[in-house]
Amino acid sequence: MTQPIPEENLTPGDQKNMVFMGTHYRERSGQRIVVETGAKTVLGQIAREVKELSVTQTPLQQKIGKFGRFIGLLVLGSAVAIAAVGISLGMSVVEIFKIVVAASVATVPEGLPIVVTVTMAIGISRMAKRNAIIRKLPAVETLGSTTVICSDKTGTLTKNEMTVKVIYDGRHSCEVTGTGYEPKGEILHEWEHTDPEVREGLLRWCASDALQ
């Protein structure tokens, strides 16, 4: 399309007179005028937005972070208490320092990251046996905390099914109930049962459209 589009603020998909960077064509040739380059192109804007996305921590990572802060405060409080007791007993600064360092090091759970990693690896192995491939370890724990999964609205990608939801015959717009390939459902108009004439017209229209 070479004519200008009268509408404004259209999405890139509706700008039919534009050829965006990364677009491939198979036939014919033509002349193009460059209007944006680099980061100002649509592809550059998408790349910038993806780069600016913040990484959200999983629930387990948040819990480990809280646990780490709790351990840090506990070690700091214990160090102060040990130092106070040592001073009251007349111990030297060197002895107090050694005891505080030893107690602090012993308090830090060094094996916690290893335990978490091994546990997640076991989870990945179990999910792989159920034909679920996980690319990243944190995803295992995230799936365990998921209560709602949103997929594409038609189920085309997840179930290889496409279900008709609305039928329009030129005059009437009707809803269709039912899902998948199961031949069950009703034709409704504004979520009410359609009268026989409307239903018959819809069936004739669908049949003629299928023959075309």
C-alpha positions in Angstrom: 0.0 0.0 0.0 1.5 3.3 -1.1 -1.3 5.8 -0.3 -1.2 7.7 3.0 -3.4 6.4 5.8 -5.9 9.1 7.2 -6.0 7.5 10.7 -3.5 8.6 13.3 -1.7 6.8 16.2 -2.1 3.4 14.6 -0.2 0.4 15.9 2.6 -0.9 13.7 0.5 -3.8 12.6 -2.1 -1.4 11.1 0.4 0.8 9.3 0.1 -1.0 6.0 2.1 1.6 4.0 5.2 1.1 6.2 8.0 -1.5 5.8 9.7 -2.1 9.1 13.3 -3.1 9.7 13.5 -6.9 9.7 10.6 -7.3 7.2 11.1 -9.9 4.5 9.4 -9.9 1.1 9.4 -12.5 -1.7 8.2 -10.9 -4.9 8.4 -7.7 -6.9 10.5 -4.7 -6.1 10.0 -1.1 -4.9 11.4 2.1 -3.5 11.4 2.8 0.2 12.1 6.1 2.1 13.9 5.7 5.4 12.1 7.7 8.1 13.8 6.4 11.2 17.1 4.6 12.0 18.7 2.7 14.9 16.9 2.9 18.2 14.1 5.1 16.8 12.8 2.3 14.6 10.0 0.1 15.8 12.4 -2.8 16.2 14.8 -0.6 18.1 12.0 0.5 20.5 11.0 -3.1 21.2 14.7 -3.9 21.9 14.9 -0.9 24.3 11.7 -1.9 26.1 12.9 -5.5 26.5 16.2 -4.2 27.9 14.5 -2.0 30.4 12.4 -4.8 31.8 13.1 -5.4 35.4 13.8 -8.9 36.6 11.2 -10.1 39.2 12.4 -12.4 41.9 10.6 -15.7 42.5 8.9 -16.3 45.8 11.7 -18.6 46.9 14.3 -15.9 46.1 12.4 -13.4 48.1 12.2 -15.8 51.1 15.9 -16.5 50.9 16.6 -12.7 50.8 14.5 -12.2 53.9 16.2 -15.2 55.6 19.6 -13.7 54.7 18.7 -10.3 56.2 17.4 -12.1 59.3 20.7 -14.0 59.6 22.7 -10.9 59.2 20.8 -9.1 61.9 21.1 -12.2 64.1 24.9 -12.3 63.6 25.3 -8.6 64.3 23.3 -8.9 67.5 25.2 -12.0 68.6 28.5 -10.3 67.9 27.6 -7.3 70.0 26.4 -9.6 72.8 29.6 -11.7 72.7 31.7 -8.5 72.8 29.8 -7.2 75.8 30.2 -10.4 77.7 33.9 -10.6 76.8 34.5 -7.1 78.0 32.6 -7.8 81.3 34.8 -10.9 81.8 38.0 -8.9 81.3 39.0 -10.6 78.0 41.4 -8.9 75.6 40.3 -7.3 72.4 42.1 -9.9 70.3 40.4 -12.8 72.0 37.0 -11.1 71.7 37.6 -10.5 68.0 38.5 -14.1 67.4 35.4 -15.4 69.2 33.1 -13.0 67.4 34.6 -13.9 63.9 34.4 -17.7 64.6 30.8 -17.4 65.9 29.7 -15.2 62.9 31.3 -17.6 60.3 29.6 -20.6 62.0 26.2 -18.9 61.9 26.2 -18.3 58.1 24.5 -21.3 56.4 27.1 -21.9 53.6 25.4 -25.0 52.4 22.0 -23.3 51.8 22.6 -22.3 48.1 23.8 -25.8 47.3 20.8 -27.4 48.9 18.4 -25.1 47.0 20.2 -25.8 43.7 20.1 -29.5 44.2 16.4 -29.4 45.1 15.5 -27.4 42.0 17.6 -29.8 39.9 15.5 -32.7 41.2 12.4 -30.8 40.4 13.5 -30.2 36.8 14.3 -33.9 36.5 10.8 -34.9 37.7 9.1 -32.4 35.4 11.2 -33.6 32.4 9.8 -37.1 33.0 6.3 -35.5 32.6 7.3 -33.9 29.3 7.8 -30.5 30.8 11.1 -28.9 29.8 12.4 -26.2 32.1 15.1 -23.8 30.9 15.8 -22.0 34.1 16.1 -23.4 37.7 13.9 -20.6 39.4 11.1 -21.5 37.0 10.5 -24.8 38.9 9.8 -23.0 42.1 7.7 -20.4 40.3 5.5 -23.0 38.8 5.0 -24.5 42.2 3.7 -21.2 43.5 1.4 -20.5 40.5 -2.4 -20.5 41.1 -3.6 -19.1 37.7 -2.1 -19.9 34.2 -3.1 -17.5 31.4 -2.7 -19.0 27.9 -3.8 -17.7 24.5 -7.5 -17.1 24.2 -8.3 -19.7 21.6 -6.1 -22.5 22.9 -4.5 -22.8 19.4 -1.0 -23.0 20.8 -1.6 -25.0 23.9 -4.3 -27.4 22.8 -4.2 -27.1 19.0 -7.9 -26.1 19.0 -9.7 -23.1 17.6 -13.3 -22.5 18.8 -15.9 -20.2 17.3 -17.2 -17.8 19.9 -19.2 -15.3 17.8 -21.2 -15.6 14.5 -22.3 -12.6 12.5 -24.8 -13.0 9.5 -24.8 -9.4 8.4 -27.7 -8.5 10.7 -27.3 -10.4 13.9 -24.4 -11.1 16.1 -24.7 -14.2 18.2 -22.6 -15.9 20.8 -21.7 -19.6 20.6 -21.1 -21.8 23.6 -19.0 -24.9 23.9 -15.3 -25.6 23.6 -12.9 -27.7 21.5 -14.1 -30.3 19.0 -16.9 -31.6 21.2 -20.2 -31.1 19.3 -21.9 -29.5 22.3 -23.1 -25.9 22.7 -25.8 -23.4 21.9 -26.2 -20.3 19.7 -27.2 -17.3 21.9 -28.2 -13.7 21.1 -27.0 -11.4 23.9 -26.6 -14.6 26.0 -30.3 -15.5 25.4 -31.6 -18.4 23.2 -32.1 -17.3 19.7 -35.5 -17.7 18.0 -35.9 -20.4 15.3 -35.8 -17.8 12.4 -32.5 -16.3 13.5 -31.0 -19.8 14.1 -32.1 -21.0 10.7 -30.6 -17.9 9.0 -27.3 -18.4 10.8 -27.2 -22.0 9.8 -27.9 -21.1 6.1 -25.2 -18.4 6.2 -22.7 -20.8 7.8 -23.4 -23.5 5.2 -23.1 -21.1 2.2 -19.9 -19.7 3.6 -18.4 -23.2 4.1 -19.2 -24.1 0.5 -17.4 -21.0 -0.7 
